[in-house]
Every structure is written in structure tokens, then in C-alpha cells.
Amino acid sequence: MNQTAQRITALDFARALAIFGMIVVNYKLAMQAENDGPTWLAAVAGLFEGRASALFVVLAGIGVSLMTAKSRSSLDKDLIRQNRITLCRRAAFLAIAGAGLLLIGWNADILHYYAAFLLLASLLITVSDRMLAVMAAAVVLISSMLLLLFDYSRGWDAGFHVYTDFWTAAGFARNLFFNGFHPLFPWLGFFLIGMWMGRKRWFGQETRGRLLRVSLSAVIGLELLSYALIHWLPTGLDTESAQYLFGTKPMPPSLFYILSASCSAFAVIAACLYLVERSEGNPLTRVLISTGQLSLSHYIGHVVIGLGLLEAVEYLENGRLSFAVLYSCGYFAAAMIFSAIWRKRQRHGPVELLLRKVG
């Protein structure tokens, strides 16, 4: 396998890990099991919160840059226009798919946000690397300012499970831009960072080691600094206010969370490049790559099939973290088996086939 193909399959491998993490987080949320279970299990499950979805969005940005690389380098107007049409059509498809999940009660949908990212990406194909970096930084800074200026809890119920006025114009806009599960501020920043990374040579053998070391060091440093600011250092704030400003959980998405989640995404991608390079012939590696290639199908499936089955047997809101984690692992194992079988017959997943027909 050449280096370019190896890099792409490593991204698919990383995408599979992102999907697994999102399944764990989403099942824990859907089963209302956030406050259950032993401390060690809660800590392990908590590692995926906001990290898996951030990785998923960064990978989406990288994918857009790889898809549009030829049109960007050639500046061929027809090719640029074709890429823009493709991105807009795919955005429309994801918006419809996301709306469908929302209508069946899945409040934590990421697809309608993803649609907005793609729509904006269609306008950014030819912007410079510098401009992408500036825009990403601007999104991060604006999102931090919004947390200081506006009430982050507005629209949410007490448990942050239901957005009470989502289906109103004001509620939808607020959810989309400010305080939904994956609002444009700051999640567009993750996407733009991914687009920027997709244009760089950081995935090469000569730089990935440094990327892994720096990213891991940054994550550890940011987590320690966050903990110190919340619990030890005299900031003059009560614990709740300190967590709001300096925490590394995704809700609210503080500056510390954005930086830490970005660095953790870089670290996972770099680690996946190493793993795929050294074990590309391993059956488990190949199955995970196939699973990542069907990530959109698995995202929709884990809601419609995975949660739908629990709702059918009236065991959805069971409140048990141990069951949520075990069910997540079981569903992901089934998804891996399905991926291995499907990829022997089809190049793209069932939902991916529909997406490609549209765009």
C-alpha cells in the first residue's frame, strides 16, 4: 500500500474509533446513565465525552480538504464549481437525515450541524491556509466571548437532555450557533482546523512523531492547568463558575475544552497513522478500517437500530452505566461484523451509497 492510500485508510481507522466513542457517549446519554456506576467506569466512559465527536468533525474537515485538493491546486473553475455543488448536495442530504433523526426524538444529532459545516466549506475551497487558520481562531475566540455574554442554559431543561424551544426560529438559531450539542461556535472551529490540517504534510513519517508528542503533551498540560484553576489556584470564583470557564467538558465548550479536544484529535490521528502503517495486514485493523468507511451508516444505525431496539423492549431509559457501556461495545462489535461482510460486496456503505448518488 502506498503512503497516500495508507494515510487515507488511517483516517478511516480513526473514524471507526470516533464512531465507537460517540456510540458510548450517546448511549450513556440516551439511557440517562451519566450519574450511575463505579467511579472508574464513569471515568473511562467520560474520556470519550466531547473527544470522539471532535475527532469526527476534525476528520470531516480533513476529508473535505483531500476531496477538493485537485481543484484547489489547479484553480480550475469548472472543477471548483463541481466540488461546490457536490458539497452543497451532500449538505442538503445530511440536513434531511439529521432532521429525520431529530423528528424521531434524537436530540443529540450531529448531522444537521455537519450539513452547515459542509455548506460553509463549499465557500472556502480556494481560501488560503492562513485564512483558514485565522477563521478557526476567530471561531474559537467568538465562542469564548459568547459564553461570557449570554446564558448558556437558555432553552435547555434542567438535565440538559431536551431543548425545549428547538422547533421555534429563535430556539433553532440559538441551538445551531451557540448552545446546542455541536453548535457552529465552536464546532465549526474543529472543522476548519481539520480542513487546515488536511492541506499540510503533518501526516508524513517525518512529522507524525512530533505531532503525537506535542499533541499528547498539550492535552496533559491543558488538563492539569484546568484542574489547577478549578480546584487549587485562587481565582476568586466558586467551583461552578470555575468549571464553566476552565473546564474541559464539551458543555459548556470553554477555551480549555476546545484546545484539549483539538489536541486529543491530533494525537489519535497520529497514533492511527502509526498503527495502520505497522499492522495494515492485521484482520482487526482491516475490519476497523472498513467500519470507519461506513461511519455515516453506523451513526444513523446506532440511533435508529440500536436505540430503537431498546425503546421497543421498553429498556431505553434504564439509567445503568454498566449496561450502556456493554451495549455500546456489543453494538459496535455487530457494526464491525456488518462492515466486514458488506465491504466484501460493496465499496461504500448503504447510506454512503445514497450520499454519493445525491452528490
C-alpha positions in Angstrom: 0.0 0.0 0.0 1.5 3.4 -1.0 1.8 6.2 1.6 -1.2 8.2 0.3 -3.5 5.2 0.4 -2.1 4.3 3.9 -2.9 7.8 5.1 -6.4 7.6 3.9 -7.0 4.2 5.5 -5.5 5.5 8.7 -8.1 8.2 8.7 -10.8 5.6 8.2 -9.3 3.7 11.2 -9.5 6.9 13.2 -13.1 7.4 12.1 -14.0 4.0 13.4 -12.6 4.9 16.8 -14.6 8.2 16.7 -17.8 6.3 15.9 -17.2 3.9 18.8 -16.6 6.8 21.2 -19.7 8.6 20.0 -21.8 5.4 20.5 -20.6 5.1 24.1 -21.3 8.8 24.8 -24.7 8.8 23.1 -25.9 5.6 24.6 -24.9 6.8 28.1 -26.9 10.0 27.4 -29.9 8.2 25.9 -30.1 5.7 28.8 -29.7 8.6 31.3 -26.8 6.8 32.9 -24.5 9.8 33.4 -24.6 9.6 37.2 -24.5 5.9 37.6 -21.8 3.2 38.0 -18.5 2.9 39.9 -16.0 5.8 39.7 -13.6 4.0 37.4 -16.2 3.1 34.9 -17.6 6.7 34.9 -14.1 8.0 34.4 -13.4 5.6 31.4 -16.8 6.4 29.8 -16.2 10.1 30.4 -12.9 10.0 28.4 -15.0 10.0 25.2 -17.2 13.0 26.1 -16.6 15.7 23.5 -13.5 14.0 22.3 -14.9 11.4 19.9 -17.3 13.9 18.3 -14.5 16.5 18.0 -12.3 13.8 16.3 -15.2 13.0 14.0 -15.6 16.7 12.9 -11.8 17.2 12.5 -11.7 14.1 10.3 -14.6 15.6 8.3 -12.6 18.7 7.7 -9.6 16.7 6.6 -11.8 14.7 4.2 -13.1 17.9 2.6 -9.6 19.2 2.0 -8.5 15.9 0.5 -11.6 15.8 -1.7 -11.0 19.3 -3.0 -7.2 19.2 -3.3 -7.1 18.9 -7.1 -9.5 21.8 -7.7 -7.6 23.9 -5.1 -4.2 23.3 -6.7 -5.3 23.7 -10.3 -7.8 26.6 -9.7 -9.9 25.0 -12.4 -13.1 26.9 -12.3 -15.2 24.1 -13.6 -13.7 21.6 -11.0 -14.2 24.1 -8.2 -17.8 24.6 -9.2 -18.3 20.9 -9.3 -16.8 20.4 -5.9 -19.1 23.2 -4.5 -22.2 21.6 -6.0 -21.2 18.2 -4.5 -20.6 19.7 -1.0 -23.9 21.6 -1.2 -25.8 18.5 -2.3 -24.2 16.4 0.5 -25.1 19.2 3.0 -28.7 19.0 1.9 -28.7 15.2 2.3 -27.2 15.4 5.8 -29.6 18.1 6.8 -32.6 15.9 5.8 -31.0 12.9 7.5 -30.4 14.9 10.6 -33.9 16.4 10.6 -35.2 12.8 10.4 -33.3 11.8 13.5 -34.5 14.9 15.3 -38.1 14.1 14.4 -37.9 10.7 15.9 -36.6 12.2 19.1 -32.8 12.0 18.8 -31.9 15.4 20.3 -28.1 14.9 20.2 -28.0 14.7 16.4 -24.7 15.9 14.8 -25.7 15.6 11.1 -27.6 18.8 10.8 -24.6 20.7 12.2 -22.4 18.7 9.8 -24.6 19.9 7.0 -23.9 23.5 8.0 -20.1 22.8 8.1 -20.2 21.4 4.5 -22.3 24.3 3.3 -19.7 26.7 4.6 -16.8 24.6 3.3 -18.2 24.9 -0.2 -17.3 28.6 0.0 -13.8 28.0 1.4 -12.3 25.7 -1.2 -9.8 28.2 -2.5 -9.1 30.3 0.6 -5.5 30.4 1.8 -4.2 28.2 4.5 -3.5 31.3 6.5 -7.1 32.5 6.2 -8.4 29.1 7.3 -6.2 29.3 10.4 -7.4 32.8 11.1 -11.0 31.8 10.7 -10.6 28.8 13.0 -9.0 31.1 15.7 -11.8 33.6 15.2 -14.5 31.0 15.7 -12.8 29.8 18.9 -12.4 33.3 20.3 -16.0 34.3 19.4 -17.4 31.2 21.1 -15.5 32.0 24.3 -16.9 35.5 24.2 -20.4 34.2 23.7 -20.1 32.1 26.8 -19.4 35.2 28.8 -22.1 37.4 27.2 -25.1 35.0 27.0 -27.0 32.5 29.2 -25.7 29.1 28.0 -28.5 27.2 29.7 -31.3 29.0 27.9 -33.6 26.6 26.0 -32.4 23.5 27.9 -34.4 21.6 30.5 -32.8 21.1 34.0 -30.9 17.9 32.9 -29.6 19.3 29.6 -31.4 16.4 27.7 -34.2 18.3 25.9 -34.0 21.6 24.1 -37.5 23.0 24.9 -37.9 25.6 22.1 -35.8 23.8 19.4 -38.7 24.0 16.9 -39.0 27.7 17.0 -37.0 30.1 14.8 -35.2 31.7 17.8 -34.6 28.4 19.5 -33.3 26.7 16.4 -30.9 29.5 15.6 -29.6 29.6 19.3 -29.1 25.8 19.2 -27.4 25.9 15.9 -25.0 28.7 16.6 -24.5 28.9 20.4 -25.6 26.2 22.8 -26.8 23.1 21.0 -24.9 19.8 21.3 -22.5 20.7 18.5 -23.1 24.4 17.7 -21.2 26.3 15.0 -19.4 28.2 17.7 -17.1 26.5 18.5 -17.6 23.3 16.4 -17.0 25.0 13.1 -13.6 25.7 14.6 -12.9 21.9 14.8 -14.0 21.5 11.1 -11.8 24.4 9.9 -8.8 23.0 11.9 -9.4 19.7 10.1 -9.5 21.5 6.7 -6.3 23.3 7.6 -4.6 20.0 8.7 -5.8 18.3 5.5 -3.7 20.7 3.5 -0.5 20.2 5.5 2.2 17.5 5.4 1.8 16.7 9.1 0.8 13.1 8.3 4.2 12.2 6.8 6.6 9.8 8.5 9.0 12.7 9.3 6.4 14.8 11.2 3.8 12.4 12.7 6.1 11.5 15.7 6.4 15.2 16.6 2.7 15.7 16.1 1.9 12.8 18.5 4.4 14.0 21.2 3.3 17.7 21.1 -0.4 16.9 21.0 -0.2 14.5 23.9 1.9 16.9 25.9 -0.6 19.7 25.2 -3.5 17.5 26.3 -1.9 16.6 29.6 -0.8 20.2 30.2 -4.2 21.6 29.5 -6.0 19.1 31.7 -3.6 19.7 34.6 -3.9 23.5 34.2 -7.7 23.2 34.0 -7.8 21.1 37.2 -5.5 23.5 39.0 -7.5 26.6 38.0 -10.7 24.9 39.2 -9.6 23.3 42.4 -6.3 24.8 43.6 -5.4 28.3 42.3 -7.1 31.3 44.0 -9.1 32.6 41.0 -11.8 34.2 43.3 -14.5 32.1 41.6 -16.8 29.4 43.1 -16.3 25.9 41.8 -19.3 26.1 39.4 -18.1 29.3 37.8 -14.5 28.0 37.6 -15.7 24.8 35.8 -17.8 27.0 33.4 -14.7 29.0 32.4 -11.9 26.5 32.8 -13.4 23.0 32.4 -12.6 20.6 29.6 -16.1 19.0 29.2 -17.9 19.8 26.0 -20.9 21.5 27.6 -20.2 24.4 28.0 -17.3 24.4 25.5 -14.7 26.5 27.2 -11.4 27.5 25.5 -9.7 24.8 27.6 -12.1 22.2 26.1 -11.6 23.4 22.5 -7.8 23.3 22.8 -7.7 20.0 24.7 -10.2 18.2 22.3 -8.3 19.5 19.2 -5.0 18.2 20.6 -6.5 14.9 21.5 -7.9 14.6 18.0 -4.4 15.3 16.5 -2.9 12.7 18.9 -5.4 10.0 17.9 -4.9 10.7 14.2 -1.1 10.5 14.6 -1.4 7.3 16.6 -3.7 5.8 13.9 -1.1 6.6 11.2 1.5 4.6 13.2 -0.9 1.7 13.9 -2.1 1.3 10.3 1.5 1.5 9.0 2.6 -1.3 11.3 -0.4 -3.5 11.2 -2.2 -2.9 7.9 -2.3 -6.7 7.2 -3.9 -7.4 10.6 -7.5 -8.7 10.3 -8.7 -6.5 13.1 -7.1 -3.4 11.5 -8.8 -4.2 8.2 -12.2 -4.6 9.9 -11.8 -1.3 11.7 -10.9 0.4 8.5 -14.0 -1.0 6.9 -16.0 0.1 9.9 -14.7 3.7 9.5 -15.6 3.7 5.8 -19.2 3.0 6.8 -19.2 5.7 9.6 -22.3 7.6 8.3 -24.3 4.4 8.1 -23.2 3.4 11.6 -24.0 6.8 13.0 -27.6 6.6 11.7 -27.8 2.9 12.6 -26.8 3.3 16.2 -29.7 5.6 16.7 -32.4 4.0 14.6 -31.5 0.4 15.2 -29.5 0.4 18.5 -31.7 2.8 20.4 -34.8 1.8 18.5 -34.4 -1.8 19.7 -34.1 -0.7 23.4 -37.2 1.5 23.0 -39.2 -1.4 21.5 -38.5 -3.5 24.5 -39.0 -0.6 26.9 -35.5 -0.6 28.3 -34.1 2.6 26.9 -34.1 4.9 30.0 -32.7 2.2 32.3 -30.2 4.5 34.0 -27.4 1.9 34.2 -23.9 2.9 33.1 -22.6 -0.7 33.0 -25.4 -1.7 30.6 -24.8 1.4 28.5 -21.1 0.6 28.1 -21.7 -3.1 27.4 -24.5 -2.4 25.0 -22.2 0.1 23.2 -19.4 -2.5 22.9 -21.9 -5.1 21.7 -23.4 -2.8 19.1 -20.0 -1.7 17.8 -18.9 -5.3 17.5 -22.0 -6.0 15.4 -21.2 -3.0 13.3 -17.7 -4.3 12.7 -19.1 -7.7 11.6 -21.6 -6.0 9.3 -18.9 -3.8 7.8 -16.6 -6.7 7.1 -19.4 -8.6 5.3 -20.8 -5.5 3.5 -17.3 -4.4 2.2 -16.8 -7.7 0.5 -19.7 -6.9 -1.8 -19.9 -3.1 -1.9 -17.3 -0.4 -1.9 -19.5 2.1 0.0 -21.9 1.7 2.9 -25.7 1.8 2.4 -26.1 5.4 3.5 -22.8 6.4 1.8 -24.2 5.0 -1.5 -27.2 7.3 -1.2 -25.0 10.2 -0.3 -22.8 9.6 -3.4 -25.8 9.4 -5.6 -27.0 12.7 -4.4 -23.6 14.4 -4.6 
